[in-house]
Amino acid sequence: MSRRTGGPVAGRLSFLDRFLAVWILAAMAAGLGLGRLVPGLGTALAKVTVTGVSLPIALGLLVMMYPVLAKVRYDRLDTVTRDRRLLISSLLLNWVVGPALMFALAWLFLPDLPEYRTGLIIVGLARCIAMVIIWNDLARGDREAAAVLVALNSVFQVLAFSLLGWFYLSVLPGLLGLQQTALDVSVWEIARSVLIFLGIPLLAGFLTRRIGERTKGRTWYETRLVPRIGPFALYGLLFTVVVLFALQGDAITSRPLDVVRIALPLLVYFALMWAGSMALGRAIGLNHPKATTLAFTAAGNNFELAIAVAIATFGATSGQALAGVVGPLIEVPVLIGLVHVALAARRFFPQPPPAAGPATALEGSARV
């Protein structure tokens, strides 16, 4: 499907992208149904893990991230690293504003539910390094900027996650006279998670582009190979969603009121982080693709790390783990909706000259 500058947002998306919310909701429903209808399915899926994450989920995440990272033009990353406005804004939003906002919302909405509150704070500390790649690509964000910001988040995640967990769960509550909680997670566990869920697909994507361009040229790579591997990002995303919700289908459907209590602060969090980041990007002079990337990397969270930490520290059936699982239950449909908002928001940014040629977020070739 060709790219057009006018018309409704839906008309500028491919068939797969246009109905992505439908596929996502169907995958969520399928996972929840399987978790409820098939006895022992969640236990079976959770038996084999990678850094505390179910092996099927780990495989789905790797398949999901590889095609998008294979689209990145790695020879253009230096143009992103020189943009201090983008880098400094991203660091502040992800490691100062995001955790502080989630802490405040968790205590505001869940003062009487300490397990869920702790789970949400852990979600706020785990900055996104996986699904943000998909949302950014769907919303026509800057792929090279996304690769750099995700890598930056990964480094800070290894260095700062445990320290921030100690500060927000023990030190700050103590200073404010609130209930304190301990979080026992090693730097190595976090580093291992980052290396697997970001390092493997990043290396695979880099090598695919390097070898493909050297053997066949950039034109062939971006017009022939990328459209073939692109849809696997969607397949990996849907598979991950099905497995994720199958794992916790019983817990989610048996405690609907608890899910609603957890969902409310998450909805406020995603809305404030995304809208505030998008507005900040516009205010500091970023173009639409970079502002979009800033917004999605700030609003998204690393749910696989948050769930793994909650399970390892508090147990698979704990309220903290349930709060981690509710995270993607809310994040996935909300950020899908924000993809459409981001596409519609392009009219508020300076418009680049129109470019002809095919472009779809998950299927099409990389932008020129």
N, C-alpha and C positions, 0 to 999 in steps of 0.2 A: 504494500500500500504506500502510495507516495505521500510525501510530507507536504502539508499546506499551512500557510500562515493565517488563513482566515477560517471562519466557520466555527461551529461548536467544538468544545474540547474533545468529545467522544469521536467526532468525525476525523480527528487527526491521529487516532490510535489504531493499531492493527486490531483484527478480530479478537485475538487472544488477549491483548491488553485491554480492549474496550470492556470485556466481560470478566476481567480478572477478579473483581470483587465477588462475582457469582461463583467462579471456580474456588476461590478462597473459602467462602461460606460453605460451599458443598463439601470441601475437604475437611473443614472444622466439624460439620455435622456428621460426616462419615466416620471421623476419628472418635467423636463422642459416642456415636452409635456402636461402633466396634468395641469401645472400652466397656460399654454397658452390657452388650449382648453376648460377647465372647468371654466366658469365664477364664480367668488366668492370663488373658492376653497381655495386660499391662505388666504383669510379673514376668512373663516370658520375654517381652521386649526389653525389660530393664535388667535382665540377667547379665548380658554382656555390655560393658560400658567402656568408653574412652574418656579419660579424665573426668569420670563421674557422669558422663552423658551417655545415654543409650546409643549403642552402635548404629542402629538404623537411623537415628537422628543425626549422628555424626556423618554418616554417609550421605544423607540428604543435604546437609549443609555444605559438604564439599562439592557435590554435584551442582548445587545451587550457585555457589560462588565462582566456580571455575570459568564458565562462559563469559561472565561480565568482566572478570579480571583478564581474560584473554583478549578483550576488546580494548583495553587500556593502551594508549600509545606511550610507552615508557620513555621514549626519547623526548617527550615534552614535559616530564615531571619537574624539570628545573624551572619552568615558568610558574609553577605552583609554589615551589619552595621559596621563591623570591617574593611572593606576595605576603608581606608581614601582616597586613590587615586581616587576611583570611586565617592565617595560622594562629595569631594571637587571639582573635575572636573565638576560634574553635576551642583553643585550650581553656579560655575563661569560661565559655559556656558549658563545656563538658566536665571540667574538673573543679569548678567553683560554683557556678550557678545551678547546674543540674543536680548534684548531690544535695546541696542546701535546700533547693526547692522540694525535692522528694522527701527529705527529712521533715520539713515544715508541714507538707501535706499529709504525710503519714501520721504525725502527731495530731494534726487538726481533725482528720477524718476518723482515725482509729485510736483514740486515747484509751479505750477500754479493751482493746484487742492486741495485746503485746506481740503475739506470735505473727500475726498478719502485718503489724506495723514494722517489725524487724525485717520480715521478708521484703516489704516494699522498699525499705531503706537499702537493702542489699541490691535490689534491682536498680535503684538510682545510682549506686556506685559502679555498676557494671556498664561501662560505656560501649556503644555498639561497634562491632567489627565485622558483622556477618550480613544480616538481612538489609542493613542500610545500603549495601551495594545494589540490591534489587530495587528498593524504593527510589534511590537516586537515579538509576538508569531509566526507570519508568517515567520519572518526572522531568526527563531531559536535563538532569544535572550534569556537572562537569566530571567526567569519568576520571581524568587525571587528578583533579583536586580530591575526589573521593578516595582514590588510592592512597594519596599522601596523608589525608586526614585520618583514614582508617589505620594506616601504619603508625601515625603519631599517637593515636588513641591506644594502640597496642602496647607501645613502649611505656606510656604513662600508666596503663593498666597493670603492667608487671611491677612498676616501681611504686605506685600510689594506692592500689586497691586495699591492701592489708592495712596500711597506715590510715587511710580514710575510714575504713571499717572500724578501726579502734577509736578514731576521733568521734564519728557520728553515733556509734552504739554505746560507747563507754564514757569518753571524756566530756563531750558536749552535754549529754543528758545529765551527767553529774554536776556540771556547772550550772545548769538550769533547774536543778532539783527534781529531775525526772528519773524514771526507771532506767537502769543501766543494763546492757547486755554484752556478753563477750562473743567475739568472732575469731575462731581459730582456723586460719587458712594460711598455708605457706606460700611464699613468693614462687617457689618452684611449681606448685600446682597451677598457679595462674599463668606462669610462663609456658608451661606445657600445653595448656589450653589454647593460648594464643598461637603457639608454634603449629599446632595441629589445625585449628580452624581458620587461621589466616595464612600461616606459612606455606602449607601444602598447596592450596589453590593458587596462591600468589606465585609460587615458583612454577607451577604447572602452566599458569597463564602467561608468565614471562617467557618461558621456554617455547611455548607454542607459537607466540608471536615472533620471537627471534628466529626460530627454525623456519617457520612458515614464510616470513618475509625474505629470508636469505635464499631459500630454495625456489620460491614461486613469485616473490615480489609483493609489495604492499597492496596493489590493486587487486590481485587475485585473493590475497588474504582477507581483505575487507569486503569484497563483493561475492566471494564464493565460499570461503571457509566459515567466516563469522555467522552468516545467515544459517548455516547448517548446525552449528553448535549452540546458537543462541537460544532456541526453545528449551534446551535442557535446563536452563536456569529456572524456568517456570515449572518444569517437571520436578526438579529437585525441591523447589519451594512447596509445591502441593504435597509431595511425598512427606516432607518434613512436618507439615501441618497435620496431616493425617496421623502420623506416628505419635507426634507430640500430644495430641488430644486423645488418642487411644490410650496412652500411658496414664492419663489422669481423668479419663472420662467419668469414672465412677465418683471420684472425689468432687468433680465440678458439678455433676448433675444431682448429687445427693445433698449438696450444701448450697443451693441457689442464693439464699439470702446473704451468706458469707461472701459469695462471688460478687454480688452487687455491692456490698460494703467495700470490698477491695477495689472494684472497678471504678468507683467514683473518684478517688484521688488520682488514679491512673489517667482517667479521661481529662481531668483538669491539668495534670502534668504534661501530657502530650500536646494539648492545645496551647498552653502557655509557652512551652519550650519551642515548639515549631513556629508559632506566630511571632514570638519575640525574636527568635533567631532570624527569621525571614525579614522582619522589619529592620533589625540591626544590619543585616547584609545590604539592604537598600540604602540605609542611612550612611553607611561608610563607603558607598560607591561601588559595591560589587555588582557585576552583571548578573543577569537572571540565573544562568547555570551555576555560577559559584555561590550565589545566595541560596539557591535551592540545595546545593550540597551542604552548605553550612547548616541549614535548617534541619535536614534529615539526619545528619551525623550528630547533631545536638539532641534531637528528639528521640532517636532510637536508643534501645538498650540491648546489651548482650545477655539475652535471656538464658542462653545455654550455660554461660558462666554463673549467672545468678542462681539458676536451678541446681547446678552441680555443687556450688558452695553451700546452699541451704540444705541439700540432702546430706552432704558430707558432714556438716556441722550439727544439724538438728534432726536428721532422719527423713526418710522418704515419705512418711505419713504425717509429717509435722505441718503446722500452720504456715511456717516460713516457706516450706516447699510449695504449698498450695498457692501462696501469694506469688511465688515465682512463676508458677504455671499460668495463673490468671493474667500475668503480664502480657504474653503473646496473644492470649485470648482477646485482649482489648487492643493491643498494639497493632496487630495485623489488620483488622478492618479499619481502624482509625487512620493508620498511615496510608492505606489504600485510598481512603477518602481524601487525604491530604495530597496525594499524588495529583488528583484532579484539581484541587485547589491551587497547587503549585503551577500546573499547566495554565490555568485560567489567569494566574497572577502575572503572567508574562507581559500583559499590557501595561503594568505599572513600572516596567523597567525599560530603559532605552533599547530599541529594537535593532538587531544586527541586520545586514542585508540578507534577503531571502536566499536560501540555498536549495537547489533542485536535487532530486534523487531520492531513492528509497530510504526510509528511516523508521524503524520500529524499535521499541525499547528492548524487547527480549528476542526478537527475531532478526531485526534489520541490521544493516552494516553500520560501522562506526561513523560518527560525524566527521566531516572534513574540517 
